[in-house]
């Protein structure tokens, strides 16, 4: 996916999946996930979105990307070891 417009589209679609999920629209999130043209496009979209989000966070906090990723990894590890909360 070399075209910037196509890359922007998959990033926006990935952001839409997350937004739909957070507003409780699970059907909408599933529909958006299914609308990616390929698994490679889906992976690229979420990768680019994560990279963009980390860039925003880096600018806001002044931390290096490496430090942010390390902190994120610790949060993920902690969350993985906690029992699920009742929904």
Residue pairs with C-beta under 8 A, 6 or more apart in sequence:
1 7
1 10
1 40
1 41
1 44
6 41
7 44
7 48
10 36
10 41
10 42
10 44
10 45
10 48
11 45
11 48
11 49
11 52
13 32
13 35
13 36
13 45
14 42
14 45
14 46
14 48
14 49
15 49
16 32
17 29
17 32
17 33
18 29
18 49
20 26
20 28
20 29
20 32
21 29
33 42
36 42
36 45
54 65
54 68
54 69
55 65
57 63
57 68
58 64
58 65
58 68
61 68
63 71
